[in-house]
Amino acid sequence: MIDHLSLGVSDIARSAVLYEAMLEPLGYRRIVDLAERVGFGKRYPEVWLNHRPGMTPVTDGLHVCLRAVSEDAVRAFHAAALANGAEDDGRPGPRQAALTTYFGAFVRDPDGNRLEAASFPRAD
């Protein structure tokens, strides 16, 4: 089980605004707000932003998927991300995973970090 993840960002203030907006539909809130680090979570920091001035943007290899409770939450994640400086990397819609279908959306933050929100069907 993963406890938390940390993402490097070149502009902590800009990224904190973006992440606060796009993580809110997934139930995350800003919990820790320090000069060089910002933590978001439901009860404790699960997603950390770490200030990395002068970092080279990520171009490949990083993909973080966060669970959404509904398709509407996936859509809200995507819309908030785009409205706050992220780039579309896969519009909201049905996807085929290895074991099931799901509803997901992908974005890239200004530093190239690729995030996905996904809602999986409930078992009947």
Buried (B, 14 or more C-beta within 10 A) or exposed (E): EEEEEEBBBBBBEBBBBBBBBBBBBBEBEBBEEEEEBBBBBEEEBBBBBBBBEEBEEBEEEBEEBBBBEEBEBBBBBBBBBBEBBBEEBBEBEEBEEEEEEBBBBBBBBBBBBBBBBBBBEEEE
